[in-house]
Amino acid sequence: MTNETGRRRAPAMSPEQRREMIVRAALPLVVEYGTSVTTAQVARAAGIGEGTIFRAFGDKETLLAACMAEAARPDDTLAHVAAIALDVPLEERLIEAAEALRGYLARMGAVAGALATSGGLRRDPRLLGAPSEASGATSDGSGEGRGAAEGPPGGAGRALSGREASMAATRDVLSGLFEPERDDLRLPPERLAEAFQFLILASGRGGSSPLTSAELVDLFLHGALQGGEAG
């Protein structure tokens, strides 16, 4: 009887899975090297041949555009916020949401900053996807999602639609966090979600000593004055 000792070959990846794997391997290198990263470096990090990158993306610029689009994609972050338990105190819910959204902003900013510093955003318009307002990104650090790597961005109408969709999606998940306290709120959950969203965005725009997420939430819920409202 034949003793089968051969190893099974791993299931083949689909083209989309292969592109996602390459982008995941490339993102830390893009943060470190910007547009100076080489396809050989990415191939080594991904454990593949360099030719696989060109078959998947065509050229390095398209790969960089895919990296920017992935960094700007808010899906996972919004899913995290939407999954926050509603049976914990509101303050804890908002702190967790702020941490998730600010972490997303920082990750996207790292990729966009590396590309901007090395001049890529100025040289290649494919790296200038529609700004993701969910993260407060501007045109030097944004993407329109996965589609941004598949070709040049659309016109102003498409960009505006992308921004509005990101804003609405973020407001929706944040609004849900306020819903259990609806009867005790001074404003509707939707209004508070919008205000909290902009507070998070503003907190990520520099400063040598930014507020922690706990400080930001405390200020949002209780105001700047000690002992309650001003008389």
C-alpha positions as CSV (number, residue, x, y, z in Angstrom):
1,M,0.0,0.0,0.0
2,T,1.3,3.4,-0.9
3,N,2.1,5.7,2.0
4,E,1.1,9.2,1.0
5,T,3.5,11.6,2.6
6,G,3.3,14.5,0.1
7,R,2.1,17.8,1.4
8,R,-1.1,19.3,0.2
9,R,-0.8,22.4,-1.9
10,A,-2.4,25.5,-0.4
11,P,-5.6,26.5,-2.2
12,A,-4.9,29.0,-5.0
13,M,-5.7,32.6,-4.3
14,S,-8.2,34.5,-6.4
15,P,-6.8,37.6,-8.1
16,E,-8.6,39.8,-5.6
17,Q,-7.2,37.8,-2.6
18,R,-3.7,38.0,-4.1
19,R,-4.0,41.8,-4.5
20,E,-5.2,42.1,-0.9
21,M,-2.3,40.0,0.4
22,I,0.2,42.1,-1.5
23,V,-1.3,45.4,-0.3
24,R,-1.2,44.2,3.3
25,A,2.5,43.3,2.9
26,A,3.2,46.7,1.2
27,L,1.5,49.0,3.6
28,P,4.3,49.0,6.4
29,L,6.9,49.5,3.7
30,V,5.0,52.4,2.1
31,V,4.8,54.1,5.6
32,E,8.6,53.7,5.9
33,Y,9.8,54.5,2.4
34,G,6.9,56.3,0.7
35,T,7.1,56.2,-3.1
36,S,10.7,55.1,-2.8
37,V,9.6,51.6,-1.8
38,T,10.6,49.0,-4.5
39,T,8.6,46.2,-5.8
40,A,11.4,43.9,-4.9
41,Q,11.0,44.9,-1.2
42,V,7.3,44.3,-1.4
43,A,7.8,40.9,-3.0
44,R,10.2,39.8,-0.3
45,A,7.8,41.0,2.4
46,A,4.9,39.1,0.8
47,G,7.0,36.0,0.1
48,I,6.2,36.1,-3.6
49,G,8.1,36.7,-6.9
50,E,8.4,40.3,-8.1
51,G,6.6,39.3,-11.3
52,T,3.5,38.4,-9.3
53,I,3.2,42.1,-8.3
54,F,3.2,43.3,-11.9
55,R,0.7,40.6,-12.9
56,A,-1.6,41.7,-10.1
57,F,-1.2,45.5,-10.4
58,G,0.5,46.3,-13.7
59,D,3.0,48.8,-12.2
60,K,4.2,50.2,-8.9
61,E,2.0,53.3,-9.1
62,T,-1.1,51.3,-9.3
63,L,0.1,49.3,-6.2
64,L,0.7,52.5,-4.3
65,A,-2.8,53.7,-5.3
66,A,-4.2,50.5,-3.9
67,C,-2.3,51.0,-0.7
68,M,-3.7,54.5,-0.3
69,A,-7.3,53.2,-1.0
70,E,-6.9,50.4,1.5
71,A,-5.6,52.8,4.2
72,A,-8.6,55.1,3.5
73,R,-11.2,52.4,3.6
74,P,-13.3,52.8,6.8
75,D,-15.3,49.6,6.6
76,D,-13.5,47.7,9.4
77,T,-13.4,50.7,11.7
78,L,-17.1,51.4,11.2
79,A,-17.9,47.7,11.8
80,H,-15.9,47.9,15.1
81,V,-17.9,50.9,16.2
82,A,-21.2,49.4,15.2
83,A,-20.3,46.3,17.3
84,I,-19.7,48.2,20.6
85,A,-21.9,46.8,23.3
86,L,-24.8,49.1,24.2
87,D,-25.1,47.7,27.8
88,V,-22.0,49.4,29.0
89,P,-22.0,53.1,30.1
90,L,-22.3,55.7,27.4
91,E,-18.9,57.2,28.3
92,E,-17.2,53.8,27.8
93,R,-19.0,53.4,24.5
94,L,-17.8,56.7,23.2
95,I,-14.2,56.2,24.4
96,E,-14.0,52.9,22.5
97,A,-15.5,54.6,19.4
98,A,-13.1,57.5,19.6
99,E,-10.1,55.2,20.0
100,A,-11.2,53.2,16.9
101,L,-11.8,56.3,14.7
102,R,-8.6,58.1,15.9
103,G,-6.6,54.9,15.3
104,Y,-8.0,54.7,11.7
105,L,-7.1,58.4,11.2
106,A,-3.6,57.8,12.4
107,R,-3.0,54.8,10.2
108,M,-4.3,56.5,7.1
109,G,-2.3,59.6,7.9
110,A,0.9,57.6,8.1
111,V,0.4,56.2,4.6
112,A,-0.7,59.5,3.1
113,G,2.1,61.4,4.9
114,A,4.7,59.0,3.6
115,L,3.4,59.4,0.0
116,A,3.1,63.2,0.3
117,T,6.6,63.6,1.7
118,S,8.1,61.6,-1.1
119,G,6.1,63.6,-3.7
120,G,3.9,60.8,-4.9
121,L,0.6,62.6,-4.3
122,R,1.8,65.4,-6.5
123,R,3.2,63.2,-9.3
124,D,0.4,60.7,-9.7
125,P,-3.2,61.7,-9.6
126,R,-4.3,58.1,-9.0
127,L,-3.1,58.6,-5.4
128,L,-5.6,61.4,-4.9
129,G,-8.9,59.5,-4.3
130,A,-12.0,61.2,-2.9
131,P,-11.4,62.4,0.7
132,S,-12.7,60.1,3.4
133,E,-14.6,62.5,5.7
134,A,-15.2,59.7,8.1
135,S,-11.5,60.1,9.0
136,G,-11.1,63.8,8.4
137,A,-8.7,63.2,5.6
138,T,-7.9,65.9,3.1
139,S,-6.7,65.5,-0.5
140,D,-3.1,64.7,0.6
141,G,-4.2,61.6,2.5
142,S,-7.3,60.1,1.2
143,G,-8.8,57.4,-0.9
144,E,-12.2,56.4,-2.3
145,G,-12.1,52.8,-1.1
146,R,-11.1,49.7,-3.1
147,G,-12.1,51.2,-6.4
148,A,-9.5,53.9,-6.2
149,A,-6.8,51.4,-7.3
150,E,-8.7,50.4,-10.3
151,G,-8.4,53.5,-12.3
152,P,-8.4,57.3,-12.2
153,P,-10.8,58.9,-9.8
154,G,-14.1,60.2,-11.1
155,G,-15.2,63.8,-11.3
156,A,-16.2,66.2,-8.6
157,G,-19.7,64.8,-8.4
158,R,-18.3,61.3,-7.6
159,A,-15.9,62.7,-5.0
160,L,-18.7,64.6,-3.3
161,S,-20.8,61.5,-3.2
162,G,-18.0,59.5,-1.6
163,R,-17.5,62.2,1.1
164,E,-21.2,62.4,1.8
165,A,-21.4,58.6,2.0
166,S,-18.5,58.4,4.4
167,M,-19.9,61.1,6.6
168,A,-23.4,59.5,6.7
169,A,-22.0,56.0,7.5
170,T,-20.0,57.4,10.4
171,R,-22.9,59.4,11.7
172,D,-25.1,56.3,11.5
173,V,-22.8,54.1,13.6
174,L,-22.1,56.8,16.2
175,S,-25.8,57.7,16.4
176,G,-26.5,54.1,17.5
177,L,-24.2,54.5,20.5
178,F,-26.4,57.3,21.8
179,E,-29.7,55.5,21.2
180,P,-30.2,53.8,24.6
181,E,-30.1,57.2,26.3
182,R,-32.4,58.9,23.8
183,D,-35.0,60.0,26.4
184,D,-32.3,61.6,28.6
185,L,-30.4,63.5,25.8
186,R,-30.5,67.2,25.3
187,L,-30.3,66.7,21.5
188,P,-31.3,63.8,19.2
189,P,-28.7,61.1,18.8
190,E,-28.2,62.1,15.2
191,R,-27.2,65.6,16.1
192,L,-24.9,64.4,18.9
193,A,-23.3,61.9,16.6
194,E,-22.5,64.6,14.1
195,A,-21.0,66.9,16.8
196,F,-19.0,64.0,18.3
197,Q,-17.7,63.1,14.8
198,F,-16.4,66.6,14.2
199,L,-14.8,66.7,17.6
200,I,-12.9,63.5,16.8
201,L,-11.8,64.9,13.5
202,A,-10.6,68.1,15.1
203,S,-8.7,66.2,17.7
204,G,-6.5,64.6,15.0
205,R,-5.3,67.9,13.4
206,G,-2.1,68.4,15.2
207,G,-1.0,69.8,18.5
208,S,1.9,68.9,20.7
209,S,-0.3,67.5,23.5
210,P,-3.6,66.2,22.1
211,L,-6.4,65.2,24.3
212,T,-6.7,61.5,25.1
213,S,-9.9,59.8,24.0
214,A,-11.1,59.7,27.7
215,E,-10.5,63.5,28.1
216,L,-12.2,64.2,24.8
217,V,-15.3,62.2,25.8
218,D,-15.4,63.7,29.3
219,L,-15.3,67.2,27.7
220,F,-18.0,66.2,25.3
221,L,-20.4,64.8,27.9
222,H,-19.7,67.2,30.8
223,G,-18.4,70.4,29.3
224,A,-15.4,72.6,30.2
225,L,-16.7,73.9,33.6
226,Q,-16.4,72.0,36.8
227,G,-19.6,71.6,38.9
228,G,-22.1,71.7,36.1
229,E,-23.5,74.4,33.8
230,A,-22.7,78.1,34.1
231,G,-25.3,80.2,36.0
